Amino acid sequence: MLDSKLLEILVCPVSKAPLVYHQAVGELWCKASGLAFPVRDGMAVMLEDQARVLSKEELAAGKPVQSETPTEQSGSADEETESE
């Protein structure tokens, strides 16, 4: 968990825009630059080369988007087969 006062003063090193902390995935997101900066051992890693590019879906939703895993996909196919 990051300190709330620290979150108030941290900005994106690329765009200088505010960041949003997504604790579930351990990242600080910047909508302006489209980058997600990792938080490791409670420390924000504010280096552009360590950031990942947010997907269009993540930017639109404003939160992490869960993709279907192969197991979930096969489960859907099984359900369709059972109903036939």
C-alpha positions as CSV (number, residue, x, y, z in Angstrom):
1,M,0.0,0.0,0.0
2,L,1.2,3.4,-0.9
3,D,1.0,6.4,1.5
4,S,-2.0,8.7,0.6
5,K,0.2,11.8,0.9
6,L,2.7,10.4,-1.5
7,L,-0.1,9.6,-4.0
8,E,-1.2,13.2,-3.8
9,I,2.2,14.5,-4.9
10,L,3.3,11.8,-7.4
11,V,2.8,12.6,-11.1
12,C,3.6,10.8,-14.3
13,P,7.3,11.4,-15.2
14,V,6.3,11.5,-18.9
15,S,3.2,13.7,-19.0
16,K,3.3,15.2,-15.5
17,A,-0.4,14.2,-15.1
18,P,-1.9,12.7,-12.0
19,L,-1.7,9.0,-11.3
20,V,-4.3,6.6,-10.0
21,Y,-3.3,3.7,-7.8
22,H,-4.7,0.3,-8.6
23,Q,-3.8,-1.7,-5.6
24,A,-5.2,-5.0,-6.9
25,V,-2.6,-5.1,-9.7
26,G,0.1,-3.1,-7.9
27,E,0.3,-0.3,-10.5
28,L,0.1,3.5,-10.8
29,W,-1.8,4.4,-13.9
30,C,-1.6,7.6,-16.0
31,K,-4.4,8.1,-18.5
32,A,-2.6,11.0,-20.2
33,S,0.5,9.0,-21.1
34,G,-1.3,5.6,-21.2
35,L,1.4,4.0,-18.9
36,A,1.2,1.8,-15.8
37,F,4.0,2.1,-13.4
38,P,4.7,-0.9,-11.1
39,V,4.7,-0.7,-7.3
40,R,7.3,-3.1,-5.9
41,D,7.6,-3.8,-2.2
42,G,5.6,-0.6,-1.5
43,M,7.8,1.5,-3.7
44,A,6.6,3.2,-6.9
45,V,9.0,2.5,-9.8
46,M,8.6,5.8,-11.7
47,L,10.9,4.9,-14.7
48,E,9.4,5.0,-18.2
49,D,11.4,1.9,-19.3
50,Q,9.8,-0.1,-16.4
51,A,6.2,1.0,-17.2
52,R,3.9,-1.0,-19.4
53,V,1.5,0.4,-22.0
54,L,-2.1,0.3,-21.0
55,S,-4.5,-1.4,-23.4
56,K,-7.4,0.5,-25.0
57,E,-9.8,-1.5,-22.9
58,E,-8.0,-0.6,-19.7
59,L,-7.9,3.1,-20.6
60,A,-11.6,3.1,-21.5
61,A,-12.7,1.2,-18.4
62,G,-10.3,3.1,-16.1
63,K,-9.6,-0.1,-14.3
64,P,-7.8,-3.4,-14.9
65,V,-9.6,-5.6,-17.4
66,Q,-9.6,-9.3,-16.9
67,S,-9.2,-11.3,-20.1
68,E,-10.7,-14.8,-20.4
69,T,-8.3,-17.6,-19.7
70,P,-8.2,-20.7,-21.9
71,T,-9.9,-22.6,-19.1
72,E,-12.8,-20.2,-19.0
73,Q,-13.1,-20.3,-22.8
74,S,-13.3,-24.2,-22.8
75,G,-15.8,-24.1,-20.0
76,S,-18.1,-21.9,-22.2
77,A,-17.8,-24.4,-25.1
78,D,-18.7,-27.3,-22.8
79,E,-21.8,-25.4,-21.7
80,E,-22.9,-25.0,-25.3
81,T,-22.3,-28.7,-26.0
82,E,-24.4,-29.7,-23.0
83,S,-27.4,-27.7,-24.2
84,E,-27.4,-29.3,-27.6
